[in-house]
């Protein structure tokens, strides 16, 4: 999927980000993911879709699994302006290198554990789409409108505002 240029770049980027989970939690050895990324960069470079998303994701993934072996690719991408520094700057990469592989992987693991719940079903069970009447409670408080009713009321208010503007 990551190699397929017919796939939307956001999907390709998400697939690339999934590699971090595999490396950090030991499902795939980190070295194999580094080899994969090493083989991916020349393909991305040749493709150059005009967007910095895939190169930025490449740099972020490399940073999260410790970027040492991929620095020649990352440096080249920064030099050519292919990485969005807003999302990951050279200083971030350098900080990761200075703190070492174990510390970087430890921080990444802690961040992933913090951001992603153990029980996703429990975390999402209150969502309206999982309730038969499309009403939901959050923290024990009943919401008065279904999402559809609420949206209808919003559209009606916006319609009234537009009509008032047209009259003036």
C-alpha positions as CSV (number, residue, x, y, z in Angstrom):
1,X,0.0,0.0,0.0
2,X,2.8,2.4,0.9
3,X,4.5,1.8,-2.5
4,X,1.2,2.1,-4.5
5,X,1.0,5.6,-6.1
6,X,-2.6,4.9,-7.0
7,X,-3.5,5.0,-3.3
8,X,-4.3,8.3,-1.7
9,X,-1.2,9.8,0.0
10,X,-3.0,10.2,3.3
11,X,-3.7,6.4,3.4
12,X,-0.1,5.7,2.4
13,X,1.1,8.0,5.1
14,X,-1.1,6.3,7.7
15,X,0.2,2.9,6.6
16,X,3.7,4.2,7.1
17,X,2.9,5.5,10.5
18,X,1.6,2.0,11.5
19,X,5.2,0.8,11.1
20,X,6.0,2.6,14.3
21,X,3.6,0.4,16.3
22,X,5.2,-2.7,14.8
23,X,8.7,-1.6,15.7
24,X,8.0,-0.2,19.2
25,X,5.9,-3.2,20.3
26,X,8.1,-5.8,18.8
27,X,5.7,-7.2,16.2
28,X,8.3,-6.6,13.5
29,X,12.0,-6.1,14.4
30,X,13.0,-2.5,14.1
31,X,15.9,-3.4,11.8
32,X,13.5,-4.8,9.3
33,X,11.4,-1.6,9.3
34,X,14.6,0.4,8.9
35,X,15.5,-1.7,5.9
36,X,12.0,-1.2,4.5
37,X,12.2,2.5,4.9
38,X,15.6,2.6,3.4
39,X,14.2,0.9,0.3
40,X,11.2,3.1,0.3
41,X,12.9,6.5,0.2
42,X,14.4,6.2,-3.4
43,X,10.9,5.4,-4.6
44,X,9.3,8.3,-2.8
45,X,12.1,10.5,-4.1
46,X,11.6,9.5,-7.7
47,X,7.9,9.9,-7.4
48,X,7.9,13.4,-5.7
49,X,4.2,13.9,-5.8
50,X,4.5,17.6,-5.1
51,X,3.3,17.1,-1.6
52,X,5.5,17.0,1.4
53,X,3.2,14.6,3.3
54,X,5.0,11.4,2.5
55,X,8.5,12.8,3.2
56,X,7.3,14.4,6.4
57,X,5.8,11.1,7.5
58,X,9.0,9.3,6.5
59,X,11.0,11.6,8.8
60,X,8.5,11.3,11.7
61,X,8.5,7.5,11.4
62,X,12.3,7.4,11.3
63,X,12.5,9.8,14.3
64,X,10.0,7.6,16.3
65,X,12.0,4.5,15.8
66,X,15.4,6.2,16.0
67,X,16.6,7.8,12.8
68,X,20.4,7.0,12.7
69,X,20.5,4.6,9.8
70,X,18.2,6.8,7.7
71,X,19.9,10.1,8.2
72,X,21.3,10.3,4.7
73,X,17.7,10.2,3.3
74,X,16.4,12.6,5.9
75,X,19.2,15.1,5.3
76,X,18.6,15.0,1.5
77,X,14.9,15.6,2.0
78,X,15.5,18.5,4.3
79,X,18.0,20.0,1.9
80,X,15.5,19.9,-0.9
81,X,12.6,21.2,1.2
82,X,10.6,18.0,1.0
83,X,9.9,17.8,4.7
84,X,7.5,20.1,6.4
85,X,9.6,21.5,9.3
86,X,6.4,22.6,11.0
87,X,5.7,18.9,11.8
88,X,9.2,17.7,12.5
89,X,12.3,19.9,12.3
90,X,15.9,19.1,12.1
91,X,16.3,19.9,15.8
92,X,13.8,17.2,16.7
93,X,15.7,14.7,14.7
94,X,19.0,15.8,16.2
95,X,17.5,15.6,19.7
96,X,16.4,12.0,19.0
97,X,19.9,11.1,17.8
98,X,21.5,12.6,21.0
99,X,19.2,10.8,23.4
100,X,20.0,7.5,21.8
101,X,18.0,4.6,20.5
102,X,16.7,3.1,23.7
103,X,15.5,6.5,25.1
104,X,13.8,7.4,21.8
105,X,12.0,4.0,21.6
106,X,11.0,4.3,25.2
107,X,9.5,7.8,24.7
108,X,7.7,6.6,21.5
109,X,6.3,3.6,23.3
110,X,5.1,5.7,26.3
111,X,3.4,8.2,23.9
112,X,1.6,5.5,22.0
113,X,0.4,3.8,25.2
114,X,-0.8,7.2,26.4
115,X,-2.6,8.1,23.2
116,X,-4.2,4.8,22.5
117,X,-6.6,3.0,24.9
118,X,-6.3,-0.6,25.9
119,X,-10.0,-1.2,25.4
120,X,-11.1,0.7,22.3
121,X,-14.6,-0.7,22.4
122,X,-15.1,0.7,25.9
123,X,-13.7,4.0,24.9
124,X,-16.0,4.3,21.9
125,X,-19.2,2.7,23.3
126,X,-20.8,6.0,24.3
127,X,-20.6,7.3,20.7
128,X,-24.0,8.0,19.2
129,X,-23.5,5.7,16.2
130,X,-23.3,2.8,18.7
131,X,-26.7,3.6,20.3
132,X,-29.9,2.2,18.7
133,X,-31.9,5.4,19.1
134,X,-28.9,7.5,18.2
135,X,-29.0,9.2,21.6
136,X,-26.0,8.9,23.9
137,X,-24.8,9.7,27.3
138,X,-21.4,10.9,28.3
139,X,-20.4,10.9,31.9
140,X,-24.0,10.0,32.8
141,X,-25.6,13.1,31.2
142,X,-28.3,12.6,28.6
143,X,-27.9,14.6,25.5
144,X,-31.2,16.2,24.5
145,X,-31.1,15.9,20.7
146,X,-30.1,13.2,18.4
147,X,-27.3,14.3,16.1
148,X,-29.8,14.5,13.2
149,X,-32.2,16.8,15.1
150,X,-29.4,19.0,16.2
151,X,-28.1,19.3,12.6
152,X,-31.6,20.1,11.3
153,X,-31.9,23.0,13.8
154,X,-28.4,24.3,12.9
155,X,-29.3,24.3,9.2
156,X,-32.6,26.0,9.9
157,X,-30.9,28.8,11.9
158,X,-28.3,29.3,9.1
159,X,-31.1,29.4,6.5
160,X,-32.9,32.2,8.4
161,X,-29.6,34.2,8.7
162,X,-29.1,33.9,4.9
163,X,-32.6,35.1,4.2
164,X,-32.2,38.1,6.5
165,X,-28.9,39.0,4.6
166,X,-30.6,38.7,1.2
167,X,-33.4,41.1,2.3
168,X,-31.0,43.8,3.3
